[in-house]
Amino acid sequence: MSSCDKDSIRVEDPKTEKPEVPNPENPAPENPNPEVPNPEIPLPGSGENQIEKLITPEQFLELFPYRYGADVNNNWIIDPSKDFYTYDALIKAANQIADVKVVIERKGFFKKITRTQKSTNQTKIIKEDPEFSASWNNEPLIKDEVDYAHFINTGSLEDRKKELAAFLANISHETTGGWATAPGGPFSWGLHFREEVGYENGGLGYRQDNADFPPAPGQSYHGRGPIQLSWNYNYGQMSEFLYGDKNILLKNPGNVTKDAALAFQTAIWFWMTPQAPKPSCHAVMVGAWKPTQEDITAGRKPGFGMTINIINGGLECRRPDSDKTQDRRGFYQRYLTVLNASDPNCECKCDTMQFY
């Protein structure tokens, strides 16, 4: 059964309790309170993408033999004219989004987000709540810097392989078309769906009134891409982070199923961007996230299981181990094997973790 049935939670509406949320043509992305140190400190990357050094085209094909374009009427062979989630698209996505850096500043529930296009040094404030700078707001300033060039580009070779396996495993669960007796096994069917099942031939869904990110007339914001990006407020935020303009994807959400590099970028954005009080999946997998005492009490530990908590804890964590979490782990273990990596001390479950 595919996660495209919407078994998972998407990024929350920014209008509910003010959480920190990452979740025509398609242009290229645009070329005095004390500060409290954030416990999530990104480790330095090299400034350029390294995925090609971690996974070969042949390994990618081994991981995703039944990706989108595989048709039962063609004996599950990929139709080249329909091949969407390609190796080249993943590499292109990582290289494009690596040119973006954001600084997320928070004072209580209120935030200010500044975006920088590194190649041009062009900086733009893409979000600033009026309450952030209000004279009465004496909350301590907490700052996160997210450099998207750090994606699969932080730590040792083994660390980077584990992060890559974890990222690919989670997006595979979100888009799986596999079943228990599927050809190649259930963990060979990641990236099988490009958009949410039931919306392939049209229909409007996931539209919600939102002053900051209003739905455009006639547009549907159902799940699309590897992370199944959903709801108008998430398309708008993704568009602001990537392009510096919320309207590009608000007016054209279907671009995510037209441009595979853009589709992968939506998943990278979600993976890299912290959603306070949640850390980013990236920070968890590279060891940059250090649990607070509150986290420790809640059973939250660094490891693959914590990425499940971040992505879909409300439905999959703090409950008996389910077929959903087992599916994610199955993909993770298979991908580690193909990438010649291992995670022998993996905290891979979230059954005892309190969700956020």
C-alpha positions as CSV (number, residue, x, y, z in Angstrom):
1,M,0.0,0.0,0.0
2,S,1.4,3.3,-1.0
3,S,2.0,6.2,1.4
4,C,0.5,8.3,-1.4
5,D,-2.8,7.3,0.3
6,K,-1.9,10.1,2.7
7,D,-1.0,8.0,5.7
8,S,1.5,10.6,6.8
9,I,1.4,14.0,8.3
10,R,2.7,17.0,6.3
11,V,4.2,20.2,7.6
12,E,1.8,22.0,9.9
13,D,-0.2,25.1,9.0
14,P,1.9,28.1,10.1
15,K,-1.2,29.8,11.4
16,T,-1.7,27.1,14.1
17,E,0.4,28.0,17.2
18,K,3.0,29.7,15.1
19,P,5.3,26.7,14.7
20,E,8.5,26.9,12.7
21,V,7.7,25.3,9.4
22,P,10.1,24.4,6.7
23,N,6.7,21.7,5.1
24,P,3.0,29.1,-16.4
25,E,6.8,28.3,-16.4
26,N,9.2,27.0,-13.9
27,P,12.0,29.6,-13.5
28,A,15.4,28.8,-12.1
29,P,15.9,29.9,-8.5
30,E,17.0,33.5,-8.0
31,N,20.3,34.0,-9.1
32,P,19.3,44.0,20.7
33,N,18.3,40.9,22.9
34,P,21.0,38.4,23.9
35,E,21.3,35.6,21.4
36,V,20.8,32.0,22.8
37,P,23.1,29.5,21.2
38,N,21.1,26.9,19.3
39,P,21.9,23.3,20.3
40,E,21.6,22.3,16.7
41,I,24.7,23.6,15.1
42,P,25.3,22.6,11.5
43,L,28.7,21.1,10.8
44,P,30.7,22.6,8.0
45,G,30.4,21.2,4.5
46,S,32.7,21.6,1.6
47,G,30.5,24.0,-0.3
48,E,29.8,21.7,-3.2
49,N,27.6,18.7,-3.5
50,Q,29.1,15.3,-2.9
51,I,26.3,12.8,-3.8
52,E,28.0,11.6,-6.9
53,K,30.9,10.3,-4.7
54,L,28.4,8.3,-2.6
55,I,26.1,6.7,-5.1
56,T,26.8,5.7,-8.7
57,P,24.2,5.7,-11.5
58,E,24.3,1.9,-11.3
59,Q,23.5,1.8,-7.6
60,F,20.7,4.3,-8.1
61,L,19.1,2.0,-10.7
62,E,19.6,-1.0,-8.3
63,L,17.8,1.0,-5.5
64,F,14.9,2.1,-7.7
65,P,14.2,-0.5,-10.4
66,Y,10.4,0.1,-10.2
67,R,10.3,3.9,-9.9
68,Y,7.8,6.1,-11.7
69,G,7.5,4.9,-15.3
70,A,7.5,1.2,-14.6
71,D,4.2,-0.2,-16.0
72,V,2.5,-3.5,-15.4
73,N,1.5,-3.6,-19.0
74,N,5.2,-3.4,-19.9
75,N,6.2,-6.2,-17.5
76,W,7.2,-3.5,-15.0
77,I,10.0,-2.2,-17.3
78,I,10.7,1.5,-17.2
79,D,9.3,3.4,-20.1
80,P,12.1,5.9,-21.0
81,S,9.5,8.5,-22.1
82,K,8.0,8.4,-18.6
83,D,11.2,8.1,-16.5
84,F,10.9,10.9,-14.0
85,Y,12.9,10.3,-10.9
86,T,16.3,9.9,-12.5
87,Y,19.8,9.9,-11.1
88,D,20.7,13.1,-13.0
89,A,17.6,14.8,-11.6
90,L,18.7,14.0,-8.0
91,I,22.2,15.4,-8.7
92,K,20.8,18.5,-10.4
93,A,18.5,19.1,-7.4
94,A,21.2,18.9,-4.9
95,N,23.5,21.2,-6.9
96,Q,20.7,23.8,-7.4
97,I,19.5,24.0,-3.9
98,A,23.1,24.2,-2.6
99,D,23.1,27.8,-3.8
100,V,20.5,28.7,-1.2
101,K,21.1,29.6,2.5
102,V,18.6,30.8,5.0
103,V,18.8,32.2,8.5
104,I,15.7,31.5,10.7
105,E,15.5,33.7,13.7
106,R,12.8,33.1,16.4
107,K,11.6,35.0,19.4
108,G,9.0,32.9,21.1
109,F,6.5,31.9,18.4
110,F,7.4,34.7,16.1
111,K,10.1,34.5,13.4
112,K,12.1,36.3,10.8
113,I,13.6,34.4,7.8
114,T,16.3,35.8,5.6
115,R,17.2,34.1,2.3
116,T,20.6,34.4,0.5
117,Q,21.4,33.3,-3.0
118,K,25.0,32.5,-2.5
119,S,26.2,32.8,-6.1
120,T,25.0,36.4,-6.3
121,N,25.1,37.3,-2.6
122,Q,21.5,38.5,-3.0
123,T,19.8,38.6,0.4
124,K,16.0,39.0,1.0
125,I,13.8,38.8,4.0
126,I,11.1,36.4,3.0
127,K,9.2,36.3,6.3
128,E,9.0,38.6,9.3
129,D,6.2,38.5,11.8
130,P,5.4,42.0,13.1
131,E,5.5,40.6,16.6
132,F,9.1,39.4,16.1
133,S,10.4,43.0,16.6
134,A,7.7,44.3,18.8
135,S,8.9,46.2,21.9
136,W,7.0,43.9,24.2
137,N,8.7,40.7,22.8
138,N,11.4,40.0,25.3
139,E,11.8,36.4,24.4
140,P,15.4,35.3,23.8
141,L,16.6,35.2,20.2
142,I,17.2,31.7,18.8
143,K,18.9,31.5,15.4
144,D,19.2,28.6,12.9
145,E,21.4,28.9,9.8
146,V,20.5,26.4,7.1
147,D,23.0,26.0,4.3
148,Y,21.5,23.6,1.8
149,A,24.9,22.7,0.5
150,H,25.4,20.7,3.6
151,F,22.8,18.1,2.3
152,I,24.6,14.7,2.3
153,N,27.8,16.7,2.7
154,T,28.6,16.7,6.4
155,G,30.7,14.4,8.5
156,S,32.6,11.2,7.6
157,L,32.1,9.1,4.5
158,E,30.1,6.6,6.7
159,D,28.0,9.5,8.1
160,R,27.1,10.7,4.7
161,K,26.2,7.3,3.4
162,K,23.9,6.8,6.4
163,E,22.2,10.1,5.8
164,L,21.8,9.4,2.1
165,A,20.3,6.0,3.0
166,A,17.9,7.6,5.5
167,F,16.8,10.3,3.2
168,L,16.2,7.9,0.3
169,A,14.4,5.4,2.7
170,N,11.9,8.0,3.9
171,I,11.1,9.3,0.5
172,S,10.7,5.7,-0.7
173,H,8.2,5.0,1.9
174,E,6.2,8.1,1.0
175,T,6.1,7.0,-2.7
176,T,6.2,3.3,-2.5
177,G,4.2,1.1,-4.9
178,G,5.4,-2.2,-3.3
179,W,3.7,-5.0,-1.6
180,A,4.8,-8.1,0.3
181,T,5.2,-10.3,-2.7
182,A,6.1,-7.6,-5.2
183,P,8.7,-8.4,-7.9
184,G,12.1,-7.6,-6.5
185,G,10.7,-7.5,-2.9
186,P,8.7,-4.7,-1.2
187,F,11.8,-2.5,-0.8
188,S,12.5,-2.1,-4.5
189,W,9.5,0.1,-5.1
190,G,10.5,3.5,-3.9
191,L,9.7,6.5,-6.0
192,H,7.0,4.6,-7.8
193,F,4.4,7.4,-7.5
194,R,4.9,11.0,-8.7
195,E,1.7,12.4,-7.0
196,E,-0.9,11.3,-4.6
197,V,-3.1,8.4,-5.7
198,G,-6.5,9.6,-6.8
199,Y,-5.4,12.9,-8.1
200,E,-3.5,11.8,-11.3
201,N,-6.4,12.8,-13.5
202,G,-7.4,16.0,-11.8
203,G,-9.4,17.1,-8.8
204,L,-8.9,19.8,-6.2
205,G,-7.7,19.1,-2.7
206,Y,-5.7,20.3,0.3
207,R,-6.8,23.9,0.0
208,Q,-7.1,25.9,3.1
209,D,-7.8,29.6,3.8
210,N,-4.5,31.2,4.7
211,A,-3.7,34.9,4.8
212,D,0.0,34.4,4.0
213,F,-0.3,31.6,1.4
214,P,-3.8,31.8,-0.1
215,P,-4.8,29.0,-2.5
216,A,-4.9,30.1,-6.1
217,P,-8.2,29.7,-8.0
218,G,-8.4,26.3,-9.7
219,Q,-5.2,24.8,-8.2
220,S,-4.9,21.6,-6.2
221,Y,-2.3,21.2,-3.5
222,H,-2.4,17.5,-3.1
223,G,0.7,15.4,-2.4
224,R,3.4,15.7,-5.1
225,G,7.0,14.7,-5.4
226,P,9.2,12.4,-3.2
227,I,8.0,13.9,0.1
228,Q,4.4,14.3,-1.1
229,L,4.4,18.0,-0.5
230,S,0.8,19.0,0.4
231,W,-1.4,22.0,1.3
232,N,-1.1,25.5,-0.1
233,Y,0.8,26.9,2.8
234,N,3.6,24.4,2.3
235,Y,3.8,25.0,-1.4
236,G,4.0,28.7,-0.7
237,Q,6.8,28.3,1.9
238,M,8.7,26.0,-0.3
239,S,8.5,28.6,-3.1
240,E,9.7,31.4,-0.8
241,F,12.7,29.3,0.3
242,L,13.7,28.2,-3.2
243,Y,12.8,31.2,-5.4
244,G,12.3,34.0,-2.9
245,D,8.7,34.3,-4.3
246,K,5.8,32.4,-2.7
247,N,3.6,32.8,-5.8
248,I,5.6,30.7,-8.2
249,L,4.4,27.4,-6.7
250,L,1.2,28.8,-5.2
251,K,0.1,29.6,-8.7
252,N,1.8,26.6,-10.3
253,P,1.8,23.7,-7.9
254,G,1.8,21.2,-10.8
255,N,5.4,22.3,-11.6
256,V,6.5,19.7,-9.0
257,T,5.3,16.9,-11.3
258,K,6.8,18.5,-14.4
259,D,10.3,19.1,-13.2
260,A,12.0,16.1,-11.4
261,A,14.8,18.3,-10.1
262,L,12.3,20.6,-8.5
263,A,10.5,17.5,-7.1
264,F,13.7,16.3,-5.4
265,Q,14.3,19.8,-4.1
266,T,11.0,19.8,-2.2
267,A,12.2,16.7,-0.4
268,I,15.7,18.2,0.3
269,W,14.1,21.4,1.6
270,F,11.9,19.4,4.1
271,W,14.8,17.2,5.1
272,M,17.2,20.1,5.8
273,T,14.8,22.7,7.4
274,P,14.1,22.6,11.2
275,Q,10.5,22.9,12.3
276,A,10.8,24.2,15.8
277,P,10.6,22.5,18.3
278,K,11.7,19.7,15.9
279,P,15.3,19.6,14.7
280,S,15.9,18.9,11.0
281,C,16.3,15.3,9.8
282,H,19.7,16.3,8.5
283,A,20.9,17.5,12.0
284,V,19.7,14.2,13.5
285,M,21.5,12.0,11.0
286,V,24.9,13.9,11.2
287,G,25.0,14.1,14.9
288,A,24.5,17.9,15.1
289,W,21.3,17.5,17.1
290,K,21.8,17.1,20.9
291,P,18.7,16.0,22.8
292,T,17.6,18.4,25.6
293,Q,16.6,17.0,28.9
294,E,13.0,17.3,27.7
295,D,13.8,15.2,24.7
296,I,15.6,12.6,26.8
297,T,12.5,12.4,29.1
298,A,10.3,11.9,26.0
299,G,12.5,9.0,24.8
300,R,13.9,10.9,21.8
301,K,17.3,9.7,20.7
302,P,19.5,10.5,17.7
303,G,19.1,8.0,14.9
304,F,16.9,6.9,12.0
305,G,13.9,6.5,14.3
306,M,14.0,10.2,15.2
307,T,13.7,11.0,11.5
308,I,10.4,9.1,11.5
309,N,9.3,11.1,14.5
310,I,10.1,14.4,12.7
311,I,8.3,13.3,9.5
312,N,5.3,11.5,10.8
313,G,5.5,11.1,14.6
314,G,1.9,11.8,15.3
315,L,0.8,8.7,13.4
316,E,3.8,6.3,13.7
317,C,5.5,7.0,17.1
318,R,4.7,6.3,20.7
319,R,2.7,3.2,19.7
320,P,3.5,-0.4,18.9
321,D,5.8,-0.8,16.0
322,S,3.7,-0.7,12.8
323,D,3.9,-1.8,9.2
324,K,4.7,1.8,8.3
325,T,7.8,2.1,10.5
326,Q,8.9,-1.4,9.5
327,D,8.6,-0.3,5.9
328,R,10.8,2.7,6.4
329,R,13.4,0.6,8.3
330,G,13.3,-2.1,5.5
331,F,14.2,0.5,2.9
332,Y,16.9,1.9,5.2
333,Q,18.6,-1.4,5.8
334,R,18.4,-2.4,2.1
335,Y,19.9,1.0,1.0
336,L,22.7,0.8,3.5
337,T,23.6,-2.6,2.1
338,V,23.7,-1.3,-1.5
339,L,25.7,1.7,-0.5
340,N,28.2,-0.5,1.3
341,A,27.5,1.1,4.7
342,S,26.1,-0.1,8.0
343,D,24.4,1.3,11.1
344,P,25.0,-1.5,13.7
345,N,23.9,0.6,16.7
346,C,20.9,2.1,15.0
347,E,18.2,3.7,17.1
348,C,15.8,2.8,14.3
349,K,12.5,2.6,16.1
350,C,10.3,5.4,17.5
351,D,7.7,3.2,19.4
352,T,8.9,4.6,22.7
353,M,9.4,8.2,21.5
354,Q,6.9,10.9,22.4
355,F,5.9,12.7,19.2
356,Y,5.8,16.5,19.0
